[in-house]
Amino acid sequence: MTVGDPVGGASRNANLYGLLYVDQAEQNNLDLPRGSALDIYLRCAVTCARSAAAAGENYTLITNAPDQIGRLLARLPYPELQLNEIDFALQVPKGIRYYHSHFKIAVIDAMASGVFGDHPTLIDLDTVVQRPFSSRLTDLDLVAYDITAKAAHCVHDLALMLGNGAGGWWAGGELIGGSPAGLKRLSEGVHALLPQYIARIDRFIHVGDETVVSAAMNAMTRGGAAIADAGKLGLIARWHSSRTFIPQQTFAQIAGAAVLHLPADKLFLARFADRPFALDEFRAQYHAYLRRKLLPRQVVHPVLNQLKGRKYMPRVS
């Protein structure tokens, strides 16, 4: 199937996209039980799509296995999900960490081609859309999420990509969008750096699409390109309900973002694939879930600091 051909009635005018790349031999997500990742990620995608629809946004899931995903969707109580298949010709070494996430580069390439409209935006599957936001992106050539404050590996990994003393900032992979022209410049920058990234892949602290995409974006900004920060615009916020190496904001401080990225809560998000999505219900259940999850962890937190090294507990407020 050629790039951009719709599958299962997908809309070519959808403005939000997710990626579910299927390779059962490379199920290397350490946060999920082996063998369960595909089902959980698909359920997260359904939750994301239903939250987007409730907010008035169009959402399409991009995949390399539309027939398989279609069969799995048919087993869910709410199987409606627009699917689209693109060309995943990207060559990525097998066995590397976060193997699947690297195929976001292929999605960036497709968005840059213009087949997904004037201002497509790629968001992660483990996100919830709380309010419409895509109309705010129409004047931006490129938008990404600056998570430098959460990226302890930033200086080390960018130095490997761009040279010692490079400094710079780190782009989270949970939201990338823009015009085809802006995305094309990003795509060209990523592919220029990709051979170097693959050659040095064993030396990076963080292995994943964020490393080479962040390096390409830093190179672009040094050349004068303008990249809008989705975080400062209130479009997205990443929040971990687990201990982190770097202190993060309280949940209350970021809860108003248009899109919430909750990477430590995939199993919780997956539950909402079985019911209609209502934002008020989701918020209430998430707060209850956080109380159950964090209280016992708060008790053992000092012990874990002694045994496993210092980390920071998440705080709701």
C-alpha positions in Angstrom: 0.0 0.0 0.0 1.4 3.4 -0.9 2.0 6.3 1.5 -1.2 7.9 2.7 -3.7 5.4 1.3 -6.5 5.2 3.8 -7.4 1.9 5.5 -10.8 1.2 7.1 -12.3 4.5 6.1 -9.5 6.7 7.5 -9.9 10.4 6.9 -7.1 12.0 4.9 -8.0 15.3 6.7 -7.4 14.0 10.2 -5.2 16.4 12.1 -3.9 14.2 14.9 -2.0 11.0 14.4 -0.7 8.2 16.5 1.8 5.4 15.6 1.5 1.7 16.4 4.4 -0.2 14.7 4.0 -3.9 15.1 7.0 -6.2 15.3 6.4 -9.0 17.8 10.0 -10.1 17.8 11.0 -6.6 19.2 8.7 -6.3 22.2 11.3 -4.5 24.2 9.2 -2.2 26.4 10.5 -2.9 29.9 7.5 -1.2 31.5 5.0 -3.8 30.3 4.8 -7.6 30.6 6.2 -9.4 27.6 3.5 -10.4 25.2 1.0 -7.8 26.4 2.4 -4.7 24.8 0.5 -4.8 21.6 -2.9 -5.1 23.2 -2.1 -2.4 25.8 -0.8 0.0 23.2 -3.8 -0.6 21.0 -6.2 0.0 23.9 -4.3 3.2 24.7 -4.7 4.3 21.1 -8.5 3.7 21.3 -8.6 5.8 24.5 -6.6 8.5 22.9 -8.8 8.5 19.8 -12.0 8.6 21.8 -10.7 11.5 24.0 -9.7 13.3 20.8 -13.2 12.8 19.4 -14.8 14.1 22.6 -12.6 17.2 22.3 -13.6 17.8 18.7 -10.4 16.6 17.1 -9.9 14.0 14.3 -7.5 11.2 15.0 -6.0 8.4 12.8 -3.7 5.6 13.9 -0.8 4.9 11.6 0.4 1.3 11.5 2.4 -1.2 9.4 -0.2 -4.0 10.2 -3.7 -2.7 9.5 -5.2 -6.1 9.0 -3.9 -7.4 12.3 -4.9 -4.3 14.1 -8.3 -4.4 12.5 -8.8 -8.0 13.8 -7.8 -6.9 17.3 -10.0 -3.9 17.2 -13.0 -6.1 16.3 -12.7 -7.7 19.7 -13.2 -4.5 21.6 -16.6 -3.1 22.7 -15.8 0.2 20.9 -13.7 -0.8 17.8 -14.1 2.4 15.9 -10.7 3.7 15.0 -9.4 5.2 11.8 -6.3 3.4 10.5 -3.7 4.4 7.9 -0.7 2.5 6.5 2.4 4.2 5.3 5.8 3.2 3.9 8.0 2.0 6.7 11.2 1.6 4.7 13.4 3.0 7.5 16.3 0.8 8.4 16.8 0.5 12.2 19.1 -2.1 13.9 17.2 -4.9 15.5 17.4 -5.4 19.2 18.0 -1.8 20.2 16.1 -0.1 23.0 12.8 1.4 22.1 13.0 -0.1 18.6 9.4 0.7 17.7 9.7 4.4 18.6 12.3 5.0 15.9 9.6 4.5 13.3 8.2 7.9 14.3 10.9 9.1 11.8 9.0 7.4 9.0 5.9 9.2 10.1 7.7 12.5 10.1 8.8 11.7 6.5 5.2 11.0 5.6 3.9 14.2 7.2 6.6 16.1 5.4 5.3 14.8 2.0 2.0 16.6 2.5 -0.2 13.5 2.3 -1.6 14.2 5.8 -2.7 17.7 5.1 -1.4 21.2 5.9 -0.6 20.8 9.6 -0.5 17.2 10.8 0.5 16.5 14.4 1.9 13.2 15.8 1.1 12.5 19.4 2.0 9.4 21.6 -0.5 6.7 22.2 -0.4 7.0 26.0 -1.9 10.5 25.9 -5.3 11.9 26.6 -6.7 14.9 24.7 -8.5 17.2 27.1 -9.5 20.0 24.7 -9.1 21.0 21.0 -5.8 22.5 20.1 -4.9 21.8 16.5 -6.3 25.1 15.3 -3.6 26.9 17.3 -0.9 25.2 15.2 -1.9 26.5 11.8 0.6 29.4 11.8 3.5 27.3 13.1 6.1 25.8 10.7 7.3 23.4 13.4 6.2 22.6 16.9 7.8 20.3 19.5 7.9 19.8 23.2 11.0 21.0 25.1 11.6 18.6 28.0 15.2 19.6 28.7 14.3 19.9 32.4 13.3 16.2 32.5 16.2 14.9 30.4 19.3 14.3 32.5 21.0 12.7 29.5 20.6 15.8 27.3 24.1 17.2 27.4 25.9 13.9 27.0 23.8 12.6 24.1 23.7 15.9 22.2 27.5 16.1 22.5 27.7 12.7 20.8 25.5 14.0 18.0 26.7 17.6 17.6 30.1 17.8 19.2 31.5 18.6 22.7 30.2 21.8 24.2 27.1 21.6 22.0 24.7 22.2 24.8 21.2 22.6 23.4 17.7 21.4 24.4 15.8 18.1 24.2 12.6 17.5 22.3 10.2 15.0 23.7 8.7 12.6 21.1 5.1 12.9 22.4 4.1 15.8 20.2 5.6 16.9 16.9 3.8 18.8 14.2 4.0 21.6 11.7 3.6 22.4 8.0 4.9 20.0 5.4 7.7 22.5 4.6 8.8 22.7 8.2 8.6 19.0 8.7 10.5 18.4 5.5 13.4 20.5 6.9 13.3 18.4 10.0 13.1 15.1 8.0 16.2 16.1 6.0 18.1 17.0 9.2 17.2 13.7 10.8 18.3 11.6 7.8 21.6 13.6 7.6 22.3 12.6 11.2 20.9 9.1 11.2 24.0 7.3 10.1 26.0 8.9 12.9 23.4 8.0 15.4 23.3 4.4 14.4 27.1 4.2 14.3 27.3 5.4 17.9 24.1 3.9 19.3 25.9 1.9 22.0 27.2 5.1 23.5 24.0 7.0 24.1 22.3 7.2 27.5 18.9 7.5 25.7 18.3 5.3 22.7 15.2 6.3 20.7 13.8 8.7 18.1 14.1 11.6 20.5 17.9 11.5 20.3 18.3 12.0 16.6 15.2 14.2 16.3 16.4 16.5 19.1 19.9 16.8 17.5 18.3 17.7 14.1 16.1 20.3 15.8 19.0 21.9 17.6 20.9 22.1 14.3 17.9 23.7 12.8 17.5 26.4 15.5 21.2 27.2 15.3 20.6 27.8 11.6 17.8 30.3 12.4 14.7 28.0 12.2 11.9 28.8 14.6 10.5 25.8 16.6 7.5 26.6 18.8 7.5 24.9 22.3 4.3 23.0 22.8 4.9 23.0 26.5 5.0 26.8 26.9 1.9 27.0 24.6 0.0 24.7 27.1 -0.5 22.1 24.4 1.0 19.1 26.2 2.6 18.0 29.5 4.4 14.8 30.4 3.9 13.6 33.9 5.2 10.4 35.6 3.2 8.9 38.4 6.4 7.1 39.3 9.7 8.0 40.9 12.0 10.1 38.6 15.7 11.1 38.6 14.8 14.8 38.2 12.1 16.6 40.2 8.9 17.3 38.2 6.0 19.7 38.6 3.0 18.6 40.6 0.2 17.1 38.7 -2.0 20.1 39.6 0.5 22.4 37.9 0.3 20.6 34.5 -3.3 19.2 34.6 -4.7 21.9 32.4 -2.6 21.1 29.3 -4.6 20.3 26.2 -2.9 16.9 26.0 -1.7 14.9 29.0 1.1 12.4 28.4 1.1 9.7 31.1 3.8 7.2 30.2 3.7 5.4 33.6 0.0 4.8 33.4 -0.5 2.8 30.2 -2.5 0.0 32.0 -4.8 2.6 33.5 -5.3 4.3 30.1 -6.0 1.0 28.5 -9.1 0.4 30.7 -10.9 3.3 29.0 -10.9 1.5 25.6 -13.9 -0.5 26.9 -16.3 2.5 27.6 -17.4 5.8 26.1 -14.9 8.6 27.0 -16.1 11.3 29.4 -13.4 13.7 30.5 -14.9 14.5 33.9 -15.1 10.7 34.7 -11.6 10.2 33.5 -10.2 12.9 35.7 -12.1 11.7 38.8 -10.9 8.1 38.2 -7.3 9.2 37.6 -7.2 11.1 40.9 -8.6 8.1 42.7 -6.0 5.8 41.0 -3.2 8.1 41.9 -4.2 8.0 45.6 -4.1 4.2 45.6 -0.9 4.1 43.7 1.2 6.7 45.4 0.3 6.2 49.1 2.2 2.8 49.5 5.0 4.1 47.4 5.4 7.1 49.6 5.9 4.8 52.5 8.7 2.8 50.9 10.3 5.8 49.1 13.0 6.4 51.7 14.0 2.7 51.7 14.2 2.7 47.9 16.4 5.7 48.0 18.8 3.8 50.2 18.8 0.7 48.2 18.5 2.0 44.6 19.8 5.6 44.7 18.0 8.8 45.1 14.9 9.6 43.1 12.0 12.0 43.5 8.4 11.0 44.3 5.6 12.5 42.2 3.3 14.9 43.9 -0.3 15.4 43.0 -0.6 18.9 44.5 
